[in-house]
Amino acid sequence: MGSGKTISLAGPSIIIVYMIIGFMLFFVMRAMGELLLSNLEYKSFSDFAADLIGPWAGFFTGWTYWFCWVVTGIADVVAITAYAQFWFPELSQWIAPLLCVLLLVLNLVTVKVFGETEFWFAMIKIVAIISLIVIGLVMIVMQFQSPSGTVASLSHLWNNGGLFPKGISGFFAGFQIAVFTFVGIELVGTTAAETKDPEKVLPRAINAIPLRIIMFYVFALMVIMSVTPWNSVVADKSPFVELFVLIGLPAAASIINFVVLTSAASSANSGVFSTSRILFGLAQEGDAPKSFANLSKRAVPANGLIFSCLCLLCGSVLIFLIPNVMMVFTLVTTVSAILFMFVWSIILCSYLVYRKQHPALHQKSIYKMPAGRLMCWICMAFFAFVLVLLALREDTRQALIATPLWFMVLGLSYK
């Protein structure tokens, strides 16, 4: 959803934006990897934040991470609504609340149903992106000509105004939604930490991140902008779908629209799953109402699920208040990106405390973070830089101003 807007804002330089963010977040994941392996009792970042920084850090991180996924879920519901309108332009906005109810039902059944659903959602997404890259490369090699007369060529990456057609301001504007597209990257670490052999699985999972970023972000965007010049990409539509529309293959466009719709549904589904488990963990630590620690007959934290879906339902009202889908999407994704940067910063701060308090553990570590302390400060400086960029644009500034309210609510709740 966001890639259309980022391409229209930054042009081909958006590829560099994704590589920079990916580079920074790889080091955040390396810091998290070393921390999780330093004590196998840690199952998530709120665990080591509470242990190394203090109980307040565990409380703030846990609840903020819960809110991150609720906000991300709202963004996904907005995206699904927009994708459904590709087939049914007159479709009412009531689809959003209906989706929230559907997500609740899916997650209330059993964990197995969630796992099976996610497996197929992920499979559809991965096969589609690889297929898009392969088809795009074939079109570039064959110099495919679209009905509008555009010939597919890698030269589109530098011929239409160069690599930075919108200047440095356009390049900086691409960071907002690009940061949002990386949310959830930390799940790689936390899920791998719960496997049978985390010492092997965790490093392997984190070390594969750069390859995945190049494959699924860089290659996909390069292919899209080689087949469809960046200045032909529509900001409020998925360029994955529009690529097939422009080359005159409406049936393929419908298939890809189905793919991106299932992708957004996958994200919303896993978000709802995550929020219920986060509330369950917080309740066990005494940081949330005890009722959230209760399990249903199917071993599902039903109370947490219902609460999260109610919050999602309230958030989806934004689509009715602000009829412009892209405006809602930008607002919601900005809030999500800011909150996730807070969580990533807590991981880095925990690492700095760990290095100071446990030098012996660091020396024994089998998976040391490269340039540990230095990269922590560089990454946090980068997140501060992104916050400054968000303050410069009107559509992201509103979300930046509103976000501190969440931390004020948390502060009062903690007291």
C-alpha positions as CSV (number, residue, x, y, z in Angstrom):
1,M,0.0,0.0,0.0
2,G,2.7,2.5,1.1
3,S,5.2,1.7,-1.7
4,G,3.1,3.6,-4.2
5,K,3.3,6.7,-2.1
6,T,7.0,6.3,-1.3
7,I,7.9,5.9,-5.0
8,S,5.8,9.0,-5.9
9,L,7.5,11.0,-3.1
10,A,11.2,9.9,-3.6
11,G,11.4,8.3,-7.1
12,P,14.2,5.7,-7.6
13,S,16.0,7.0,-4.5
14,I,13.5,5.1,-2.4
15,I,15.7,2.0,-3.0
16,I,18.5,3.7,-1.1
17,V,15.9,4.6,1.7
18,Y,15.0,1.0,2.1
19,M,18.7,-0.1,2.2
20,I,19.6,2.5,4.9
21,I,16.6,1.5,7.1
22,G,17.4,-2.2,6.6
23,F,21.0,-1.6,7.5
24,M,20.1,0.2,10.8
25,L,17.5,-2.4,11.8
26,F,19.9,-5.3,11.1
27,F,22.1,-3.9,13.9
28,V,19.0,-3.5,16.2
29,M,18.3,-7.2,15.5
30,R,21.9,-8.1,16.2
31,A,21.7,-6.3,19.6
32,M,18.5,-8.2,20.4
33,G,20.0,-11.5,19.3
34,E,23.0,-11.1,21.7
35,L,20.7,-10.1,24.6
36,L,18.3,-13.1,24.0
37,L,21.2,-15.6,23.9
38,S,22.9,-14.1,27.0
39,N,20.0,-15.4,29.1
40,L,17.7,-18.1,27.7
41,E,15.1,-17.1,30.3
42,Y,14.4,-14.0,28.2
43,K,11.5,-14.6,25.8
44,S,11.0,-11.1,24.5
45,F,12.4,-7.6,24.7
46,S,10.1,-6.5,27.5
47,D,11.7,-9.3,29.6
48,F,15.3,-8.0,29.2
49,A,14.1,-4.3,29.3
50,A,12.5,-5.0,32.7
51,D,15.6,-6.9,34.0
52,L,18.3,-4.5,32.7
53,I,16.7,-1.1,32.8
54,G,13.9,-1.5,35.4
55,P,10.3,-2.6,35.9
56,W,9.0,0.6,34.3
57,A,10.8,-0.2,31.0
58,G,9.1,-3.7,30.9
59,F,5.7,-2.0,31.5
60,F,6.2,0.7,28.9
61,T,7.7,-1.6,26.3
62,G,5.0,-4.3,26.7
63,W,2.1,-1.9,26.5
64,T,3.6,0.1,23.7
65,Y,4.3,-3.0,21.7
66,W,0.6,-4.0,22.2
67,F,-0.5,-0.6,21.0
68,C,1.9,-0.8,18.1
69,W,0.1,-3.9,16.8
70,V,-3.3,-2.4,17.4
71,V,-2.4,0.7,15.3
72,T,-0.8,-1.6,12.7
73,G,-4.0,-3.6,12.6
74,I,-5.9,-0.4,11.9
75,A,-3.6,0.4,9.0
76,D,-4.1,-3.2,7.6
77,V,-7.9,-2.8,7.9
78,V,-7.7,0.5,6.0
79,A,-5.5,-1.2,3.3
80,I,-7.9,-4.1,3.0
81,T,-10.8,-1.7,2.5
82,A,-8.9,0.1,-0.2
83,Y,-8.0,-3.2,-2.0
84,A,-11.6,-4.4,-1.9
85,Q,-12.6,-1.2,-3.7
86,F,-10.4,-2.2,-6.6
87,W,-13.1,-4.7,-7.5
88,F,-16.1,-2.9,-6.0
89,P,-15.5,0.9,-6.3
90,E,-18.8,1.7,-4.7
91,L,-18.2,-0.6,-1.7
92,S,-19.2,1.0,1.6
93,Q,-16.7,1.6,4.4
94,W,-18.7,-0.7,6.7
95,I,-16.3,-3.5,5.5
96,A,-13.7,-2.3,8.1
97,P,-15.8,-3.1,11.2
98,L,-16.9,-6.4,9.7
99,L,-13.2,-7.3,9.2
100,C,-12.5,-6.7,12.9
101,V,-15.2,-9.2,13.8
102,L,-13.9,-11.7,11.3
103,L,-10.4,-11.5,12.8
104,L,-11.8,-12.0,16.3
105,V,-13.6,-15.2,15.2
106,L,-10.5,-16.5,13.4
107,N,-8.3,-16.1,16.4
108,L,-10.9,-17.4,18.9
109,V,-11.0,-20.9,17.4
110,T,-7.5,-22.4,18.1
111,V,-3.9,-21.6,17.7
112,K,-3.7,-24.3,15.0
113,V,-6.2,-22.5,12.8
114,F,-4.2,-19.3,13.2
115,G,-1.0,-21.1,12.2
116,E,-2.5,-22.8,9.2
117,T,-4.1,-19.6,8.0
118,E,-0.8,-17.7,8.4
119,F,1.2,-20.4,6.6
120,W,-1.0,-20.1,3.4
121,F,-1.1,-16.3,3.6
122,A,2.7,-16.1,3.8
123,M,3.1,-18.7,1.0
124,I,0.8,-16.7,-1.3
125,K,2.7,-13.5,-0.5
126,I,6.2,-15.0,-1.1
127,V,5.3,-16.8,-4.3
128,A,3.7,-13.6,-5.6
129,I,6.7,-11.3,-4.9
130,I,9.2,-13.8,-6.4
131,S,6.9,-14.3,-9.5
132,L,6.6,-10.5,-9.9
133,I,10.4,-10.1,-9.8
134,V,10.9,-13.0,-12.4
135,I,8.1,-11.7,-14.7
136,G,9.5,-8.1,-14.4
137,L,13.0,-9.3,-15.3
138,V,11.7,-11.2,-18.3
139,M,9.8,-8.1,-19.4
140,I,13.0,-6.0,-19.0
141,V,15.1,-8.5,-21.0
142,M,12.5,-8.7,-23.8
143,Q,12.0,-4.9,-23.7
144,F,8.3,-5.3,-23.3
145,Q,6.2,-2.4,-24.5
146,S,3.1,-1.4,-22.6
147,P,-0.1,-0.1,-24.4
148,S,1.0,3.5,-23.5
149,G,4.2,3.0,-25.4
150,T,6.6,2.6,-22.4
151,V,9.4,0.1,-23.0
152,A,10.5,-1.8,-19.9
153,S,14.2,-0.9,-19.1
154,L,16.5,-0.5,-16.2
155,S,17.3,2.9,-17.6
156,H,14.0,4.2,-16.1
157,L,15.8,4.1,-12.7
158,W,18.1,7.0,-13.7
159,N,16.6,8.6,-17.0
160,N,13.5,10.3,-15.6
161,G,15.2,13.0,-13.5
162,G,18.0,10.9,-12.2
163,L,18.2,8.8,-9.0
164,F,17.0,11.8,-6.9
165,P,14.3,13.4,-9.2
166,K,12.5,15.1,-6.2
167,G,15.8,16.3,-4.7
168,I,16.9,15.7,-1.1
169,S,13.5,16.7,0.3
170,G,11.8,14.0,-1.8
171,F,14.4,11.5,-0.6
172,F,13.8,12.4,3.0
173,A,10.0,12.2,2.6
174,G,10.3,8.6,1.6
175,F,11.4,7.5,5.1
176,Q,8.0,7.7,6.9
177,I,6.2,4.9,5.2
178,A,9.4,3.0,4.5
179,V,10.1,2.8,8.2
180,F,6.6,1.5,8.7
181,T,7.1,-1.4,6.2
182,F,9.8,-2.8,8.5
183,V,7.5,-3.0,11.6
184,G,7.4,-6.5,13.0
185,I,11.0,-7.3,12.0
186,E,11.7,-7.9,15.7
187,L,9.4,-10.9,15.6
188,V,12.2,-12.8,13.8
189,G,14.2,-12.6,17.0
190,T,11.5,-13.2,19.6
191,T,10.0,-16.3,17.8
192,A,13.4,-17.8,17.0
193,A,14.2,-17.4,20.8
194,E,11.4,-19.8,21.6
195,T,12.6,-22.7,19.3
196,K,14.3,-25.9,20.5
197,D,17.8,-24.7,19.6
198,P,17.9,-20.9,19.8
199,E,21.8,-20.8,19.7
200,K,21.6,-22.1,16.1
201,V,18.2,-20.8,14.9
202,L,18.4,-17.2,16.2
203,P,21.7,-16.3,14.5
204,R,20.6,-18.0,11.2
205,A,17.3,-16.1,11.2
206,I,18.9,-12.7,11.9
207,N,21.8,-13.2,9.5
208,A,19.3,-13.9,6.7
209,I,17.6,-10.4,7.2
210,P,19.9,-8.5,4.7
211,L,19.3,-11.1,2.0
212,R,15.5,-10.9,2.5
213,I,15.6,-7.1,2.4
214,I,17.4,-7.1,-0.9
215,M,15.1,-9.8,-2.3
216,F,11.7,-8.5,-1.2
217,Y,12.2,-4.8,-1.0
218,V,15.1,-3.7,-3.3
219,F,14.6,-6.1,-6.2
220,A,10.8,-5.8,-6.1
221,L,11.0,-2.0,-6.3
222,M,13.7,-2.0,-8.9
223,V,11.6,-4.2,-11.1
224,I,8.4,-2.1,-10.6
225,M,10.2,1.1,-11.5
226,S,11.9,-0.5,-14.5
227,V,8.7,-1.7,-16.0
228,T,6.6,1.3,-14.9
229,P,8.6,4.6,-14.7
230,W,8.4,6.0,-11.2
231,N,6.5,9.1,-12.4
232,S,3.7,6.9,-13.8
233,V,3.2,5.2,-10.4
234,V,-0.1,6.3,-8.7
235,A,0.5,7.4,-5.1
236,D,-2.8,6.0,-3.6
237,K,-2.7,2.5,-5.3
238,S,-0.5,-0.5,-5.0
239,P,2.2,-0.4,-7.7
240,F,2.2,-4.2,-7.7
241,V,-1.3,-4.2,-9.0
242,E,-0.9,-1.1,-11.2
243,L,2.1,-2.7,-12.9
244,F,-0.2,-5.3,-14.4
245,V,-3.0,-2.8,-15.2
246,L,-0.5,-0.6,-17.2
247,I,0.7,-3.5,-19.3
248,G,-2.8,-4.5,-20.2
249,L,-3.3,-7.6,-18.1
250,P,-6.4,-6.9,-15.9
251,A,-6.8,-10.5,-15.0
252,A,-3.3,-10.6,-13.6
253,A,-4.0,-7.3,-11.8
254,S,-7.0,-8.9,-10.1
255,I,-4.8,-11.9,-9.0
256,I,-2.1,-9.5,-7.6
257,N,-4.9,-7.5,-5.9
258,F,-6.0,-10.7,-4.2
259,V,-2.4,-11.3,-3.1
260,V,-1.9,-7.9,-1.5
261,L,-5.3,-8.2,0.1
262,T,-4.4,-11.5,1.7
263,S,-1.0,-10.0,2.6
264,A,-2.8,-7.2,4.5
265,A,-5.2,-9.7,6.1
266,S,-2.2,-11.8,7.1
267,S,-0.6,-8.8,8.9
268,A,-3.9,-7.9,10.6
269,N,-4.4,-11.5,11.7
270,S,-0.9,-11.9,13.1
271,G,-1.3,-8.5,14.8
272,V,-4.4,-9.5,16.6
273,F,-2.7,-12.8,17.6
274,S,0.3,-10.9,18.9
275,T,-1.7,-8.4,20.9
276,S,-3.6,-11.1,22.8
277,R,-0.3,-12.9,23.7
278,I,1.3,-9.6,24.8
279,L,-1.7,-8.8,27.1
280,F,-1.5,-12.4,28.5
281,G,2.3,-11.9,29.3
282,L,1.6,-8.4,30.9
283,A,-1.2,-9.9,33.0
284,Q,1.1,-12.7,34.3
285,E,3.7,-10.0,35.3
286,G,1.0,-8.0,37.1
287,D,1.2,-5.2,34.5
288,A,-2.3,-5.7,33.1
289,P,-5.7,-6.8,34.5
290,K,-5.6,-10.4,35.8
291,S,-8.6,-11.3,33.5
292,F,-6.2,-11.1,30.5
293,A,-4.3,-14.1,31.9
294,N,-7.3,-16.3,31.7
295,L,-7.4,-18.9,28.9
296,S,-10.5,-20.2,27.1
297,K,-11.4,-23.9,26.8
298,R,-9.4,-23.9,23.5
299,A,-6.3,-22.5,25.3
300,V,-6.7,-19.1,23.7
301,P,-6.4,-15.8,25.8
302,A,-10.0,-14.8,24.8
303,N,-10.3,-11.8,27.0
304,G,-7.2,-10.2,25.6
305,L,-8.4,-11.0,22.0
306,I,-11.8,-9.4,22.6
307,F,-10.2,-6.3,24.1
308,S,-7.7,-5.9,21.3
309,C,-10.5,-6.4,18.6
310,L,-12.6,-3.8,20.4
311,C,-9.7,-1.3,20.2
312,L,-9.3,-2.2,16.5
313,L,-13.0,-1.6,16.0
314,C,-12.7,1.9,17.6
315,G,-9.7,2.7,15.4
316,S,-11.4,1.6,12.2
317,V,-14.0,4.4,12.8
318,L,-11.2,6.7,11.4
319,I,-12.2,5.6,7.9
320,F,-15.7,7.1,8.5
321,L,-14.3,10.3,10.0
322,I,-11.6,10.8,7.3
323,P,-13.0,9.6,3.9
324,N,-9.5,9.8,2.3
325,V,-8.0,6.3,2.6
326,M,-4.4,7.4,1.9
327,M,-4.7,10.2,4.5
328,V,-5.9,7.7,7.2
329,F,-3.2,5.2,6.2
330,T,-0.4,7.9,6.4
331,L,-1.7,9.1,9.9
332,V,-2.0,5.5,11.3
333,T,1.3,4.3,9.8
334,T,3.2,7.3,11.2
335,V,1.9,6.6,14.7
336,S,2.9,3.0,14.3
337,A,6.4,3.8,13.0
338,I,7.0,6.2,15.9
339,L,6.0,3.6,18.5
340,F,8.0,0.9,16.9
341,M,11.1,3.2,16.9
342,F,10.5,3.6,20.7
343,V,10.6,-0.2,21.1
344,W,13.7,-0.6,18.9
345,S,15.4,2.2,21.0
346,I,14.6,0.3,24.2
347,I,16.3,-2.8,22.7
348,L,19.4,-0.6,22.0
349,C,19.3,1.0,25.5
350,S,19.0,-2.5,27.1
351,Y,22.1,-3.6,25.1
352,L,24.1,-0.6,26.4
353,V,23.1,-1.4,30.0
354,Y,24.0,-5.1,29.4
355,R,27.4,-4.2,28.1
356,K,28.0,-2.0,31.2
357,Q,26.7,-4.4,33.8
358,H,27.7,-7.8,32.3
359,P,31.0,-7.4,30.5
360,A,31.8,-11.1,31.2
361,L,28.6,-12.3,29.5
362,H,29.5,-10.2,26.5
363,Q,33.0,-11.7,26.3
364,K,31.5,-15.3,26.4
365,S,28.8,-14.4,23.8
366,I,28.8,-16.7,20.7
367,Y,26.9,-14.0,18.8
368,K,28.4,-10.6,19.5
369,M,26.9,-7.5,17.9
370,P,29.4,-5.9,15.5
371,A,30.7,-2.5,16.7
372,G,28.2,-2.8,19.6
373,R,28.2,0.4,21.5
374,L,29.0,2.6,18.5
375,M,26.2,1.1,16.3
376,C,23.7,1.5,19.2
377,W,24.3,5.3,19.3
378,I,24.3,5.5,15.4
379,C,21.0,3.7,15.2
380,M,19.4,5.8,17.9
381,A,20.7,9.0,16.2
382,F,19.1,7.7,13.0
383,F,15.7,7.2,14.8
384,A,16.0,10.8,16.1
385,F,16.7,12.0,12.6
386,V,13.6,10.2,11.3
387,L,11.5,11.9,14.0
388,V,12.8,15.3,12.8
389,L,11.8,14.3,9.2
390,L,8.3,13.4,10.4
391,A,8.0,16.9,11.9
392,L,8.7,18.6,8.6
393,R,5.7,17.2,6.7
394,E,2.2,18.3,7.6
395,D,0.5,14.9,7.1
396,T,3.1,13.2,9.5
397,R,3.4,16.1,11.9
398,Q,-0.1,15.6,13.2
399,A,0.6,12.0,14.2
400,L,3.9,13.0,15.8
401,I,2.2,15.6,17.9
402,A,-0.5,13.1,19.0
403,T,1.8,10.2,19.9
404,P,3.1,11.7,23.3
405,L,-0.5,11.3,24.6
406,W,0.1,7.6,24.6
407,F,3.1,7.9,26.8
408,M,1.3,10.3,29.2
409,V,-1.5,7.7,29.5
410,L,1.1,5.0,30.2
411,G,2.9,7.1,32.8
412,L,-0.4,7.7,34.7
413,S,-1.2,4.0,34.4
414,Y,2.2,2.9,35.8
415,K,1.8,5.3,38.8
